[in-house]
Amino acid sequence: MKSIAIMAVFVALLISGCATVPMATKTESDAAKAFLPPEPGMAGLYIYRNSVVGQALKKDVFIDGKCLGETASGVYFYTTVEGDKTHVIATESEFSANSLEMLFEAGKNYFIRQYIKLGLFVGGAGLELIPEERGKKDVAPLGMAFQGQCSGPQ
């Protein structure tokens, strides 16, 4: 009975409440939402979180082992990475990092959705590549988070 009560509290926390992270200005966010091609030799990268589940959780995101920032529900990051090169995008999970390793072609924009998944003690996070048109629609209502602040090492 005690374990059922603990699980009920965990689920309630996971689906309620809202975590907050430092945000970029509306002007910066709106500029990134123009979805312009990146500079020559670079690939554009939008990483976003738009799920209802896990609104009380913040999750770190890393690119090639370096902190991009901490996500919360309803936010996105925009950055560029060297094009025509393989990069590793990683996020924290309950027991280990989850990552997505892929080749980013120069001149293209990529959209990666971070989602929260249930865990034993704390919700974990996963990453999935999203088609560009859907990614643009998903990012449009979100606010851009400030880069460079993570809660822990990868």
N, C-alpha and C positions, 0 to 999 in steps of 0.2 A: 504494500500500500504506500509506503514511504517513497519507493522508487517511482510510482505513478505520479505522486505529488511533485516530485523533483522534475520529472519529465514535463509535466504540465506547466510549471513555472518557466522552464527552459524554452518551451515552445512559445509561450506568451511573450517572453522577452525577445525571442527571435523575430516574431512577426509584428511587434509593436514598438513604439518609440522611434525616435529618429536620431541617428548620429550626425554630428556636424564636423566638417573639416574646413580649413581656411580656403576661401574662395578668391578667384581672380576677379577683376572688375567686369562689369557688364560689357564695356567696350571691348575688352580683350576677348571675352566669350563670343560676342557677336561677330568679331573679325574672324575667329576660327571657324564659325559656322557658315562662312562664305564658301567653305570647302574648295578653296583654290588649290591648284596643283602645287606641290612643294618645290623648293628651289632645285635647280639642276643638280643631279647626282644624289638627291635625297628622296626619301619616301615619307609621306605623311602618316601619322599614326594617331588614331582616336581610340582611346580606351575608356569605356564607359560602364556605368552600373545603373540600370533602370528597373531593377526588380523590386517587388513589394516585400518579398521575404527578406528578413535580416536587416530591417531598417535601423535597428539599434546597434549594428556592428559596423566597425571601420576595418578595412583590409588594405594592407600594403600592396603596392605594385612595383615591380622592378623590371628594368630593361638591361639586359646583359650584366646582371648583378648589381646595378646601381639603382638607388631609390628614385622612382618617378614621383611617388606621393602616396597618400592614403586616401582611399575612396570611401564614400558613403552613398547611400541611395540617392539617385537624382543628380549625380555629378559625372563629369567626364574630364579627361585630360587630352590635350593635343600637344604633340611634339613631333620632331622629325628624327629620322635615323638614317644612317648611311645606306644609300640604295645599292641594289644588286649585291646584297650581303645577307647572310643568315644572322638573325638576332633571336635572343631568347627573352620572351616576356613571361614573367613569373608572378604569382600571387601566393599569399599565405593560405595555408589550410590548417586543419586541426592538428595533424601529426607531421606533415611535411609540405614543402612548397609544391604547387601545381604549376606547370609551365607549358608554354606553347612555343616551339622552335620552328621558325619558318624563314623562307627567303623573301625579302622585301625588295620589290623591283623599284628602281629609280623612277620618279615621275608619277607614281601612283599613291593614292590614299588608301589606308587600310583601317578597318573598324573591328575592334576586338571588344566583345562584351564580357564583363566580369559578372558572374552570378554567384549567389550564396547557396550553399547546399547544407543540409542538416548534418550534424556531427554528433559524436557521443557526448561531449561536454560543451563545445563551442562550435558554432557553424563554421564550416570551411568555405573556400571560394574556388571557383573554377574559371576557365577562360575559353571562349569560343570565337572563331573568326566568323564575321557576319558579312553578307554581301553588301556592297557599297550603297545601293539605293535604300535598303532597309536600315543600314547604319546611319545614313543621313537623317532619316525620319526619326530614328531612336534618339539621336543626339540633339535634334532641333529644340525640344522643350527643356533640356538639361542645362545646368549651370557649370561653368568650368572651374575646376578645383585648382588651387595653388600648388605648384610642383615643389618637390624637394623635402617634404616632411613625412617620414615614416616612423612607425612606432617601434620597430625592431629590426634586427638584421635578417637577411634572407635565409 
